[in-house]
Amino acid sequence: MAGLFPTKFKPLSGSAPLLQFSGQRPLYLITRLTLTHDTSTVIVFTGGTCLPVDGLPGSKAGWAFWHGIGPKDEPLVVSGRLETTGPFGDTWAQGRNRAELRAVVGALRFRHWPSDGIRTLVIASSSDHVVETSTNYITTIVEFDYLKRGAGIKDWDLWHTLLFTIRQYQKEGMAVQFWLVPREWNTVAAAGAGKACTQEDAPSVWTDVVGRGPVLTPWVDSVDVPDEYSETEAGSPLQPTSEA
């Protein structure tokens, strides 16, 4: 099972991400941040927050990811308010953990990363919940067939979508790794998520936000997991919106 799930990125040193990912991979008007010695390994920073706090009436959650540098050396950040529904139409409360996970799913589905020559996509997140579940506990969740409605796993729809998307990439030879980084190393994505919380109304419909260029193949009806595990129920694809 080890090869079927995402793994943790192993930093080359204890230095900050931008020192280790000081390489550059230009594409159109965007420059991706890569390992200095390996421009096929790209880093994307993700963040999510909920203000004032989870669980209070009127709380607002936002998500964001920082995926590269623009032509004027500006950080390119995609962000949004957390939707009130998920990719399969279920209604969910606003919350930080869900916003953090939504940011990762958004980053993964933003474009078809292998088409850019990327062989490893590193997700830098400050959420212990996201990183540990994605790399350690996800195997148990799949083994007991919890990635479906009614199985008792919170945010099952986003975990389902995350795993399905990563399996798509693995079939094309691209690995996804997670790196748990301190919040002081993840300020750009965190600021984007905080700004998204200021939007008054949360979208009522889930939408994939996609960048210019190749995007993922259409949605399918189940997560591709080993034959000994049950397939999980899924929903219909929703229409993406375009973002630079």
Salt bridges, closest charged atoms under 4 A:
GLU83 OE2 - ARG102 NH2 2.86
ASP90 OD2 - ARG149 NE 2.68
GLU100 OE2 - ARG96 NE 3.70
GLU100 OE2 - ARG183 NH1 3.63
ASP116 OD2 - ARG111 NE 2.54
GLU132 OE2 - LYS8 NZ 2.61
ASP145 OD2 - LYS148 NZ 2.97
ASP155 OD1 - ARG98 NH1 2.91
ASP157 OD2 - ARG98 NH2 2.92
GLU172 OE1 - HIS112 NE2 2.74
GLU200 OE1 - LYS60 NZ 3.34
ASP208 OD2 - ARG109 NE 2.91
ASP224 OD2 - LYS171 NZ 2.59
GLU233 OE2 - ARG149 NH1 2.66
